[in-house]
């Protein structure tokens, strides 16, 4: 049937005339494009007047222009065209469908797959026959189809599964109505016929090749280099047999039989394997018996379908617009530049069929730079979070050396009395204390408030140290209130020690306080995440992001409780029940094995015991001091963290300024196991060689300043190219302003104003710095500024002398105690 053709003006008397250039499409063609039945399309178009007629195998068929189709049908066609890579829906309709073919030739498919396809053909035949008799409903077809499937196969399936099989068959038929073709009934996953077994004599002769083939990473789908080396081993064995006086024809036949069965990826037939053997053997001998002589050169030398090279100007435009104007989204940038003719003529002409979606080859060339520059565009913190990072070595940290704590708003609503005769629902604040080395949960505090304070931190430290003893070295906290805690306010806490006082008491015992700068530096974040995973399914679960997770039923229950319409009992846990649940969750986490770098496959509880420093037991507070607590060649992609090579559990990282310029590109790494500290790197053509020093793992705690400075310098060098590129693009895309024009008197007045203002700002900064220094010294001495006088110079001098006297006194006391 002629599915689509230009409407002939002489044949349109019955349906109305249309212009000669307008395309007409039959219902069969539209059905084939959508993967639906012809009868379903006729039903959808029964109330739509035909635009013309086209000759077919059974006479004249009604036809429609694209614009005459219903809006829903046009939308479905446009979506199908987009998914299949056509320019638009009319382009999809203008190309006749191709007969669907399975990925494996029919004569090579396993018998059980063919038998199943034949059964499906018999099961669907009554349903397909109904399509030509009348227009049944979908439910009627499904009912008959499920019944026939049960009769043929001997077991039933769901109506949904049957519809999937039915629609797949229609889609493969593409409107041709050749329902006798066995291919359209085959499964998506097919098996090949079992090949004839290799004779025992051939296996014995080629046992060394079989062992070599088994050494591949995936013997069924080896890499290109592995296939080349398999041919090299085969040819060497062939020449050894010839040198031993064995007949060439027999040896060649045995080797080809072995490769046909044991290496099916080479070819499907014996003749094809023999042809490849002869061609490659000739090239191998003529090429000096080198592996390069039989490498597949098509990816390098093929001149077909080569995309134009992305010029620097196009690259800068795509990256710059994506970063500065489109929030790192590349597709809108491509669409805007394509519409405004901002791309080079060669690039726009080659990709004229993809004006709305960025081609993969272009995206792969710019996406790494877009991501790196977008982080810098957001700010220095974002660049640090998503940039290169230091790998920590935890082997030098013992369990019990450091404690770490953090806070979290838990995703569980629980109820407690509100003091007004009813209940309030609150998520509360969880303060969690873990051992840094083993990530074992040592204790927690649950606060029924929106925020926590210094008292809660001191209470958590007190309880943890009461049970597990003092950490040997100190506490590892985040910044914010954990570092700069404000004094506790309110009558309820009037008698409590402030957090700075408690911290000073702990420091006097030799403990240290260090503070993380980024979330990556806090293992406790991962522990809190693991705890939240265990909370899913508990009554009152609101999701980790309550605003966007939108548990509507929970929110309705919450509103009813707040409006005093229902009692929270039975719907939400009470505070006591939630505390008991938290105890069980902590016990479950501590008992579960963790396969991370820190615990090495042990559970947190086991790791806390295993990694203890037996020579230095921890100290537990007694009542008197408790108050103080209150040349291996490997293609590798350069990432944001440089070049990383992994061998088993060992990782080798390399980065410097040169690697920063190659982020996102694939290079050849020449790794020498005897000298792993230096990594030579070249491009894929084995040119542009440079060397990179290996980055060292920095001790997780107590890293030396020299080592830390060296690694930070390497990180900065690796990221310097992106920052330089960002500054260049920022200047390139900076808006242009008109030059200011003014008379000399106005300019002199402006200069004078700026000069006087700068002088006053300098004096103000000096006074502020002096006052800040005086306040700091007074705090260190525990003195108030009231009553010290108004002469800043004398007050500063006096405080300095007092501080020096206090330091000398402490030094003399320490020497006397020693």
C-alpha positions, 0 to 999 in steps of 0.5 A: 500500500502507498502509505503516504503521497502527494494528494493528486488534484484529479482524485479529490472530488469525493473528499474535497480538493487540497493543494497539490503539495500537501501530503496525505496519510492513510490510517494504516500509515498513522497507525504504523507510526504510533504502533497501534492497530489500523482499526483503532485509528479508524475508530479515532478518525471516524468523525474526522472528514477525510482530506483526500484519497490514496490508491491501495492494494484493495482499492482507494483508501481515505487519507488525511493531511497532518493539520486535519488530524485531531490535536491529541493525535498530532501530539502523540505523533510529535512525541513519537517523532521526538523519541525516535529522532525524527525532525517532526511528526510529518517527517516521521509519517513521510518515511515508510516503516521498515520490517522489524528484525530480531537482533539475532538471525532467525536461523540462529535462535534457540529452539525454545525461543522459536517455540515460545514465539509460535505459541504466542502467534497462536494465542494472539491469532483469534484476537488479531482476527477480530480486528478485521471483523469489527471494532471491539473494545480494549477490555473485550480484546484483553479478556479474549486474549488472556483466555487464549493465552491460558489455553495455549501456554497452560498458565494465565497472565495479567491483562496488563501483561497481555496488553504489553505483548499485544502492543509490542506485536502491533508496533513490530508489525508497523501497520503491514498486517503481516501477522504470520511473521514469526519474528514479531512474536519473539521475546526481547531477550533471545538465546542463540542455538548451541554450537557444535562442541569442539572435538576433544583433539582440538581442545587438547591442541588449543588448551593454552588458548583456552586458558588465555581466553579465560584470563579476559575480564569478560571472555564473552565480550572482550575489549578490542585490545584483548581481541587483538592479543587473542589473534596474536596468541593464535598466530604465534601458535600457528607458526610454532606448529608450522615450524614443528612440521605439522600440516598448515591446512589442518592446523588452520582448520583446528584453530578456526574451529576452536575460535568459532566455538570458544570465541563467538564474538569473532564471527558467526560461521566457520567460513567467516572465521577462516576469512578473518584468520587469513586476512589478519594473518597476512596483515600480521606477517606483513606488519612485522608481527606486531599487535598494531598491524591487526588493530581495527583502524576504522574508528581512527580512519573512517571519514564518514559521518564526522562531526565538525570540530567544536571551535574555541568560539563555539565552545566558549559561547556554549559554556559561557551562556550555560554558566552565566545565563541558563544555570548550567543547563546546556539544552536551553543554551543550545536552543537559544544559540541555534535560534539566534544563529549564534553558532558557527555555520558549519556546526549549525548546518551539521546539527540542523536536525537537532535544534532543541537538544544538545548532541551527545558529542557536543555535550561531552565536550563542554559538560565538564567545564560547565559543571566546574565553572558553575560551581565557581560561579555559585561561590567559593564554598560550592567550588570546594564542596564539588571540587578536588578533595583530600583522602584521609588515612584513618589507620593512625587514629584509634577508637576513643581518640576523638569524639564527634557530634552533630545535630539533625532535625529528625523526620518523625513527628511525636507528641507530648503534652503542651501544658494546656490540656492538649498535645503538640506535635514536634520533630525535635532536635537530635544531638548525636555523639559518635566515636570518630574512628569506628563511627559507633554511636556513643550517646544522643540527646533529644530536645523537644524544641526547634533549636538547641543550645550550649546546655544541650551540648554540655549535657550530651558530652557529660552523659557520653563521657560518664559512660564511655570515658573521656576521649584521649585527644579531644572533640571534633565538632562543626562550626556555628554554635558548636564553635562559637556558642552564645551564653545560655539565657533565661531563668531556667539556666541561670545557674549553669556553666556557659559553654566557653567555661565548660570548654576551658575546663576540658582544655585544661585536662589536655583535650582539644577542640577542632572544627570541621569546615565542610560536611565532607569532613564529618563522618557523623553526617553519614551516621545520621543518614544511616539512622534516617534510613532506619526511620522510614515506615515509623508512624509520623514519618514526614520525609527528609524534605518535608516540604517537597516529599509531601506526605499528604495523609500525615499532614491531614492527621497533623492538622486534625490533632492540632485542631483537637479533632482526634487524639494523637495516640495510635497515630503518633508516638509519644515522647517516651515511645520515641525515645525507646524507638531511638534506643533500638535504632541506635542498637541496630545501627551499631550491630550492623556491619559497615563495609566502608573504609573506616570500619573495614567490614566490622560493625561499629560496636566491633570496630570500637573494641578492635581499634582501641589503643590498648597501651593507652586506656581512656580516662573516666571522670569521677565526681570531683571533676565531673563539673568540667564537662558540662608502567601499566598503560590504562586509558583513564578519564581526568576528573575533578579530583585529578587522575585516580588509578585503583588496583584492588583496594589501593588507590593512587591519585595524581593531580597538578596544573596540567591535569586541571586543563584536561578535566573530562578528557580521556588520557593514557596513564603509564603506571610503573608499579616499581615507581608509583610516585611519578605517573607519566601521562600522554594523550590517546595518540601517545603524544604530549607527554607530561609527568604528575606526582602522586598525591599523598593521603593526609592523616585524618587528624594531626596532619603536619602543616608541611604535608597539608600545605603541599596537598592543598597546593596540588589541589589549588594547582589542579583547579587553577585552570578552571578558575582562570578560564572562569575569569576570562569568560566572566570578563568576556561576557561582562556588560559594556558601559559608556565612558563617563564624560565630565568637566575637570571641576567635577572630577577634582571634586570627586577625587577630593571627596574620595580622598577625605572619605578614605582617610576617615575610613582608615582612622575608623578602622584603626580605632575599631581594631584597637577597641577589638583588641582591648575587648579580646584582652579583657575577655582573656583576663575575665575583666569588664571594660566598665571602670577601666577608663576612657584612654584607649592607649593606657587601657591597652598597655595595661591589659597587655602587661597583665596578660604577659604577667599571667603567661609568665605565672602559668609558665613558672607554675608549670615548670615548678610542677615538672 
